[in-house]
Amino acid sequence: MSKPIKNMIVGEYKQRFAGVEGAILIEIRGMPAKSNTALRAQLRASNVRVTVVKNTLAKRAFAGTPLAPLASGLKGSRAIVYGNTSVVTIARQLVKSAKENDQLALMGACLDGAWFEGSDGVKRLSKFPTREEAQSQLITLVLSPARKTVSAVKGPGGRLLGIVKEIQTRLEKGETISARSN
């Protein structure tokens, strides 16, 4: 392949993967065509793309980007799975698909500059919370002390309100209220 062609491919990779923060490497060699097509259709429905890359050119294109850690996994026939959704969500889908399809090999993933090696790394990544899940957990954690404070303040006030209502009820019935009333 000539140098201008290689430069064009590197430029295409840079353009295609611009803004992608994380991705997963898979090996689909040996997968039956029907399984491969079904996997791609399932991923496409979730707005996830699968791109087979030339390893050395992809390494050049990814240098200095958040996808740079993928370079260590770009050996042999690889495809990169990426999309607009969270890499964690994609990892969950691929782990589920790998259980159903023995020929799908999970080779690794990168997220925020961290490399997750092999199938075990992708499985570990799939157990992480997505950004939205992590934000909701953080909000719950931050609001928890405030909830406890409100409960502590509201508790005695609720008992006081109950006493006031009972006094009001007794007064309406014409009963006398004394300090030692039961």
C-alpha positions as CSV (number, residue, x, y, z in Angstrom):
1,M,0.0,0.0,0.0
2,S,1.4,3.4,-1.0
3,K,2.2,6.1,1.6
4,P,-0.6,8.5,0.3
5,I,-3.2,5.7,0.6
6,K,-2.0,5.0,4.2
7,N,-2.2,8.7,5.0
8,M,-5.7,8.8,3.7
9,I,-6.7,5.8,5.8
10,V,-5.1,7.4,8.9
11,G,-7.0,10.6,8.2
12,E,-10.3,8.6,7.8
13,Y,-9.7,6.9,11.2
14,K,-8.9,10.2,12.9
15,Q,-12.2,11.7,11.5
16,R,-14.3,8.6,12.3
17,F,-13.1,8.2,15.8
18,A,-12.9,12.0,16.7
19,G,-14.6,12.6,20.0
20,V,-14.8,8.9,20.9
21,E,-13.7,8.5,24.6
22,G,-13.6,4.7,24.8
23,A,-14.0,1.6,22.8
24,I,-13.9,-2.2,22.9
25,L,-11.8,-4.5,20.8
26,I,-13.3,-7.7,19.5
27,E,-12.2,-10.5,17.2
28,I,-14.9,-11.7,14.9
29,R,-12.7,-13.9,12.7
30,G,-14.3,-17.4,12.5
31,M,-17.8,-16.1,13.3
32,P,-20.5,-17.4,10.9
33,A,-21.8,-14.7,8.6
34,K,-25.3,-14.9,10.1
35,S,-24.0,-14.5,13.6
36,N,-21.8,-11.6,12.6
37,T,-24.7,-9.8,10.8
38,A,-27.0,-10.4,13.7
39,L,-24.4,-9.0,16.1
40,R,-23.9,-5.9,14.0
41,A,-27.6,-5.4,13.6
42,Q,-28.2,-5.7,17.3
43,L,-25.4,-3.2,18.0
44,R,-26.6,-0.8,15.3
45,A,-30.1,-0.8,16.9
46,S,-28.4,0.7,20.0
47,N,-26.5,3.3,17.8
48,V,-23.2,1.3,18.2
49,R,-20.8,0.8,15.3
50,V,-18.3,-1.9,14.5
51,T,-15.3,-1.0,12.4
52,V,-12.5,-3.4,11.3
53,V,-9.2,-1.5,11.3
54,K,-5.7,-2.0,10.0
55,N,-3.7,-2.2,13.1
56,T,-0.6,-0.1,12.4
57,L,-2.6,2.6,10.8
58,A,-5.1,2.7,13.7
59,K,-2.2,2.9,16.1
60,R,-0.9,6.0,14.2
61,A,-4.4,7.6,14.2
62,F,-5.0,6.9,17.9
63,A,-1.7,8.3,19.1
64,G,-2.4,11.2,21.5
65,T,-6.1,10.5,21.7
66,P,-8.2,8.9,24.4
67,L,-8.1,5.7,22.3
68,A,-4.3,5.4,22.5
69,P,-4.5,2.5,25.0
70,L,-6.1,0.4,22.3
71,A,-2.6,0.1,20.6
72,S,-1.6,-2.6,23.0
73,G,-4.5,-4.8,21.9
74,L,-4.2,-4.2,18.2
75,K,-2.7,-7.5,17.2
76,G,-4.2,-9.7,14.6
77,S,-7.6,-9.3,13.1
78,R,-9.5,-6.8,15.3
79,A,-12.7,-4.7,15.1
80,I,-13.4,-1.7,17.2
81,V,-16.8,-1.3,18.8
82,Y,-17.8,2.2,19.7
83,G,-20.8,4.5,19.8
84,N,-22.6,7.5,21.3
85,T,-23.6,5.4,24.4
86,S,-21.4,4.6,27.3
87,V,-18.6,2.1,26.8
88,V,-19.9,0.4,29.9
89,T,-23.3,-0.2,28.2
90,I,-21.6,-1.5,25.1
91,A,-19.5,-3.8,27.3
92,R,-22.6,-5.2,28.9
93,Q,-24.1,-5.9,25.5
94,L,-21.0,-7.6,24.2
95,V,-20.5,-9.7,27.3
96,K,-24.1,-10.9,26.9
97,S,-23.5,-11.6,23.2
98,A,-20.3,-13.5,23.9
99,K,-22.2,-15.8,26.2
100,E,-24.6,-16.7,23.4
101,N,-21.9,-16.8,20.7
102,D,-18.6,-18.7,21.3
103,Q,-16.8,-17.3,18.3
104,L,-17.1,-13.7,19.6
105,A,-13.8,-12.9,21.4
106,L,-13.5,-9.9,23.6
107,M,-10.0,-8.7,23.4
108,G,-10.0,-5.6,25.6
109,A,-11.3,-2.1,26.1
110,C,-10.3,1.4,26.9
111,L,-12.1,4.0,28.9
112,D,-10.8,7.4,30.0
113,G,-7.2,6.4,29.1
114,A,-7.3,3.1,31.0
115,W,-6.7,-0.3,29.3
116,F,-8.8,-3.3,30.3
117,E,-7.0,-6.4,29.1
118,G,-8.8,-9.3,27.5
119,S,-12.1,-10.8,28.1
120,D,-11.8,-10.5,31.9
121,G,-11.1,-6.8,31.5
122,V,-14.2,-6.2,29.4
123,K,-16.3,-8.2,31.9
124,R,-14.9,-6.1,34.7
125,L,-15.7,-3.0,32.8
126,S,-19.3,-4.2,32.2
127,K,-19.8,-4.2,36.0
128,F,-18.9,-0.5,36.3
129,P,-21.8,1.9,36.6
130,T,-22.5,4.1,33.6
131,R,-22.1,7.8,33.9
132,E,-25.8,8.3,34.6
133,E,-25.8,5.5,37.2
134,A,-22.7,7.0,38.9
135,Q,-24.3,10.4,39.0
136,S,-27.5,9.1,40.5
137,Q,-25.5,7.2,43.2
138,L,-23.5,10.4,43.9
139,I,-26.7,12.4,44.3
140,T,-28.2,9.8,46.6
141,L,-25.0,9.8,48.7
142,V,-24.9,13.6,48.9
143,L,-28.6,13.9,49.8
144,S,-28.6,11.1,52.4
145,P,-27.3,13.3,55.3
146,A,-29.9,15.9,54.4
147,R,-32.7,13.3,54.5
148,K,-31.5,12.2,57.9
149,T,-31.4,15.7,59.2
150,V,-34.9,16.4,57.9
151,S,-36.1,13.2,59.6
152,A,-34.5,14.2,62.9
153,V,-36.0,17.7,62.8
154,K,-39.4,16.4,61.6
155,G,-39.6,13.6,64.3
156,P,-40.0,15.7,67.4
157,G,-42.1,18.2,65.5
158,G,-44.4,15.4,64.4
159,R,-44.8,14.3,68.1
160,L,-45.5,17.9,69.1
161,L,-48.1,18.2,66.4
162,G,-49.8,15.1,67.7
163,I,-49.9,16.5,71.2
164,V,-51.3,19.8,69.9
165,K,-54.0,18.0,67.9
166,E,-55.0,15.9,71.0
167,I,-55.3,19.0,73.1
168,Q,-57.4,20.7,70.5
169,T,-59.7,17.6,70.2
170,R,-60.2,17.5,74.0
171,L,-60.9,21.2,74.2
172,E,-63.5,20.9,71.4
173,K,-65.2,18.1,73.5
174,G,-65.3,20.5,76.4
175,E,-62.8,18.6,78.5
176,T,-60.4,20.4,80.8
177,I,-56.7,20.1,80.2
178,S,-54.4,19.7,83.1
179,A,-50.6,19.3,83.2
180,R,-50.9,15.7,84.3
181,S,-53.6,14.6,81.8
182,N,-53.2,11.1,80.3
